[in-house]
Amino acid sequence: MHLSTRRKSVRLVASVASIATVGVVMVGAPVFADEVPTEEPTSTPSTPPVEPCLTSVPKVRKKYWSKVPTGTKQVVLVEGRSMKSYSSKVVRWEKRGKCWFKLSTFDAYNGYRGWAIVPWTGGQRSPIGTYRLTDAGGRLANPGTKMRYHYGPQAYGAGGYAMSRAKLQIFDYVVAVNYNRKAGTTPRANKVLTRKKASGYWFHVRRAFPTRGCVSMSRPNMKTFTRWLDPSKKPVTIQGPRTTIYS
């Protein structure tokens, strides 16, 4: 055999051996299923459910909703468990655009003896109704609220509960309920509209007991609540037993 022909034969044999070693599939060779490239399945992103637009806070009786001032965009519902119960929930609602949204629910206490349409001094009952929230204050500095805030470490230091230890303070943050009080005055001033009704009802920090008629919640929740209130949104509280304020 000619030398050049022999070299070509050697190169051809080497090429065939190389193809067999790397596993190249020749034309006409069978193709197995696990050798066929597959595409990753595509998933269609789910559309989040659209919340219905609530034009008012649901279930509140017309008797109480009708007293909410025009332009109000913040409503606080205090839902008492029953007429004689001191356990309640504080529910924050806010209007954004044309719709009302529920923001949060906090555990709370109300008056030890429950609720009353017209509570009397010393009765340990919380007032039922719709009331403006215009003034705040407390033993601690303003937590960031836009409301008028009366900072008074001494003025709110004890509050009639004879509490000298900081851990027992309940007036770190307070928001006055405008039941028989002059709006625009400090909560501590307690300027009443009539001497024939009780006064001095606040939202304040909760401890391990119900109140004399105020609504109380934990310090972190009270701080959040106070900071959230905005006088430009005309905040109000609608409060009372569930069976009374809801239809």
C-alpha positions as CSV (number, residue, x, y, z in Angstrom):
1,M,0.0,0.0,0.0
2,H,1.2,3.5,-0.8
3,L,2.5,5.4,2.3
4,S,0.0,8.3,1.9
5,T,-2.9,5.9,1.5
6,R,-1.9,4.1,4.7
7,R,-1.8,7.4,6.7
8,K,-5.3,8.3,5.5
9,S,-6.6,5.0,6.7
10,V,-5.0,5.4,10.1
11,R,-6.6,8.9,10.4
12,L,-10.0,7.6,9.4
13,V,-9.8,4.8,12.1
14,A,-8.8,7.3,14.7
15,S,-11.7,9.6,13.9
16,V,-14.2,6.8,14.1
17,A,-12.8,5.8,17.5
18,S,-13.0,9.4,18.7
19,I,-16.6,9.7,17.7
20,A,-17.5,6.4,19.5
21,T,-15.7,7.7,22.7
22,V,-17.5,11.0,23.0
23,G,-20.9,9.4,22.2
24,V,-21.8,11.6,19.2
25,V,-25.1,10.5,17.7
26,M,-24.7,9.8,14.0
27,V,-27.4,10.5,11.5
28,G,-30.0,7.7,11.5
29,A,-29.0,6.6,15.0
30,P,-32.0,6.1,17.5
31,V,-32.7,9.1,19.9
32,F,-33.8,8.2,23.4
33,A,-36.4,10.2,25.4
34,D,-33.9,11.3,28.0
35,E,-31.7,12.8,25.4
36,V,-34.5,15.1,24.0
37,P,-34.1,18.7,25.3
38,T,-37.2,19.8,27.2
39,E,-38.5,23.4,28.0
40,E,-39.2,24.5,31.5
41,P,-43.0,24.8,32.1
42,T,-44.2,28.3,32.2
43,S,-46.6,29.5,35.0
44,T,-49.2,32.2,34.6
45,P,-48.9,34.7,37.5
46,S,-52.1,34.8,39.6
47,T,-54.0,38.0,39.9
48,P,-54.5,39.1,43.6
49,P,-58.1,39.4,44.6
50,V,-59.6,42.9,44.3
51,E,-61.0,44.2,47.6
52,P,-64.5,45.7,47.3
53,C,-64.7,49.4,47.8
54,L,-66.4,50.2,51.1
55,T,-68.1,53.5,51.0
56,S,-68.7,53.4,54.8
57,V,-67.5,51.4,57.7
58,P,-69.6,48.2,57.6
59,K,-72.4,47.3,60.0
60,V,-72.3,50.6,62.0
61,R,-75.8,51.7,62.9
62,K,-77.1,54.8,61.1
63,K,-77.7,56.4,64.4
64,Y,-73.9,56.5,65.1
65,W,-72.6,56.8,61.5
66,S,-74.8,59.9,60.9
67,K,-72.9,61.8,63.5
68,V,-69.5,61.3,61.8
69,P,-68.5,64.7,60.4
70,T,-68.3,65.3,56.7
71,G,-64.7,64.9,55.6
72,T,-63.7,62.4,58.2
73,K,-61.1,59.9,57.0
74,Q,-60.2,58.2,60.3
75,V,-62.7,56.2,62.4
76,V,-61.9,54.3,65.6
77,L,-64.4,51.6,66.5
78,V,-64.4,50.4,70.1
79,E,-66.3,47.2,70.2
80,G,-67.4,46.2,73.6
81,R,-68.1,42.5,74.2
82,S,-71.4,43.3,76.0
83,M,-73.1,46.0,77.9
84,K,-71.6,44.9,81.2
85,S,-68.3,43.7,80.0
86,Y,-64.9,45.5,80.4
87,S,-63.3,43.6,77.5
88,S,-63.3,45.3,74.0
89,K,-61.5,45.7,70.7
90,V,-60.1,48.8,69.1
91,V,-60.4,48.8,65.3
92,R,-58.8,51.4,63.2
93,W,-60.4,52.4,59.9
94,E,-59.1,54.9,57.3
95,K,-60.6,56.3,54.1
96,R,-58.3,56.4,51.1
97,G,-59.8,58.0,48.0
98,K,-63.5,56.9,48.1
99,C,-62.9,53.6,50.0
100,W,-62.6,52.7,53.7
101,F,-60.0,50.2,54.7
102,K,-59.5,48.4,58.1
103,L,-56.0,48.8,59.3
104,S,-55.7,46.9,62.6
105,T,-57.5,45.5,65.6
106,F,-56.1,45.9,69.2
107,D,-57.2,44.2,72.4
108,A,-58.5,46.7,74.9
109,Y,-60.2,47.4,78.2
110,N,-63.1,49.7,78.8
111,G,-64.9,50.7,82.0
112,Y,-65.0,48.1,84.8
113,R,-68.8,48.1,84.9
114,G,-69.2,48.2,81.1
115,W,-71.0,50.9,79.2
116,A,-73.7,53.7,79.6
117,I,-75.5,56.1,77.3
118,V,-74.9,58.8,80.0
119,P,-72.3,57.6,82.4
120,W,-72.0,59.3,85.8
121,T,-69.0,60.3,87.8
122,G,-67.7,57.3,89.7
123,G,-69.9,54.9,87.7
124,Q,-66.9,53.1,86.1
125,R,-68.7,52.9,82.8
126,S,-67.6,54.1,79.4
127,P,-69.8,56.5,77.3
128,I,-71.6,55.1,74.2
129,G,-71.7,57.2,71.1
130,T,-69.7,59.0,68.4
131,Y,-67.1,61.5,69.6
132,R,-64.3,63.6,68.0
133,L,-60.7,63.1,68.9
134,T,-58.8,66.4,68.8
135,D,-56.3,66.4,71.6
136,A,-53.5,64.2,72.9
137,G,-50.8,64.3,75.6
138,G,-48.8,62.2,77.9
139,R,-46.0,61.6,80.4
140,L,-43.7,60.8,77.4
141,A,-42.7,63.0,74.6
142,N,-44.7,63.3,71.4
143,P,-44.4,59.9,69.6
144,G,-44.9,61.6,66.2
145,T,-48.6,62.4,66.1
146,K,-49.8,65.5,64.2
147,M,-52.5,66.1,66.8
148,R,-52.1,68.8,69.5
149,Y,-49.9,67.1,72.0
150,H,-49.5,68.2,75.7
151,Y,-46.2,66.8,77.0
152,G,-46.3,66.7,80.8
153,P,-44.1,64.3,82.7
154,Q,-45.5,65.6,86.0
155,A,-49.0,66.3,84.9
156,Y,-49.6,62.8,83.7
157,G,-47.3,61.1,86.2
158,A,-49.9,59.6,88.5
159,G,-53.4,60.5,87.5
160,G,-55.1,59.6,90.7
161,Y,-53.9,56.0,90.6
162,A,-51.0,56.7,93.1
163,M,-48.5,55.1,90.8
164,S,-44.9,56.1,91.5
165,R,-43.1,53.4,89.4
166,A,-42.6,53.9,85.7
167,K,-43.6,50.4,84.9
168,L,-47.1,51.1,86.3
169,Q,-47.7,54.3,84.5
170,I,-50.8,54.3,82.3
171,F,-50.7,57.9,81.0
172,D,-47.5,57.7,78.9
173,Y,-49.7,58.5,75.9
174,V,-53.3,59.7,76.2
175,V,-55.9,60.8,73.6
176,A,-59.0,62.6,75.0
177,V,-62.5,61.6,74.0
178,N,-64.6,64.6,73.3
179,Y,-67.4,63.5,75.6
180,N,-68.4,66.5,77.7
181,R,-65.1,68.3,77.1
182,K,-64.0,71.5,75.3
183,A,-62.1,70.6,72.1
184,G,-58.7,72.3,71.7
185,T,-57.8,72.1,75.4
186,T,-55.2,69.8,77.0
187,P,-56.6,66.4,78.2
188,R,-55.4,67.2,81.7
189,A,-57.3,70.5,81.8
190,N,-60.6,68.6,81.6
191,K,-62.7,71.7,80.7
192,V,-66.2,70.3,80.8
193,L,-69.3,71.6,78.9
194,T,-71.7,70.8,81.7
195,R,-71.4,69.8,85.3
196,K,-74.4,67.5,85.0
197,K,-72.3,64.8,83.1
198,A,-69.2,62.9,83.9
199,S,-66.0,63.8,82.0
200,G,-62.3,62.9,81.6
201,Y,-62.6,60.0,79.3
202,W,-59.4,59.1,77.4
203,F,-57.6,56.4,75.5
204,H,-54.5,55.5,77.4
205,V,-51.9,52.7,78.2
206,R,-53.4,49.5,79.6
207,R,-52.3,47.6,82.6
208,A,-53.7,44.3,84.1
209,F,-57.0,45.7,85.1
210,P,-60.0,47.5,83.5
211,T,-60.5,51.2,83.8
212,R,-62.8,53.8,85.5
213,G,-64.4,54.5,82.1
214,C,-61.5,55.1,79.7
215,V,-60.4,52.8,76.9
216,S,-56.9,51.3,77.4
217,M,-54.5,49.2,75.3
218,S,-50.9,48.1,75.4
219,R,-48.1,50.7,75.3
220,P,-46.9,49.7,71.8
221,N,-50.4,49.8,70.4
222,M,-51.2,53.1,72.2
223,K,-48.1,54.6,70.7
224,T,-49.1,53.4,67.2
225,F,-52.6,54.6,67.7
226,T,-51.6,58.1,68.9
227,R,-49.0,58.5,66.1
228,W,-51.6,57.5,63.5
229,L,-54.2,60.1,64.4
230,D,-54.2,63.1,62.0
231,P,-56.3,66.1,62.7
232,S,-56.6,66.9,59.0
233,K,-58.6,63.6,58.7
234,K,-61.0,64.6,61.4
235,P,-60.7,61.4,63.5
236,V,-63.7,60.1,65.5
237,T,-64.4,57.2,67.8
238,I,-67.6,55.2,67.7
239,Q,-67.8,53.2,70.8
240,G,-70.1,50.9,72.7
241,P,-71.2,47.3,73.0
242,R,-71.3,45.4,69.7
243,T,-75.1,44.9,70.0
244,T,-75.6,48.6,70.3
245,I,-73.3,50.2,67.7
246,Y,-73.7,47.5,65.0
247,S,-76.9,46.7,63.1
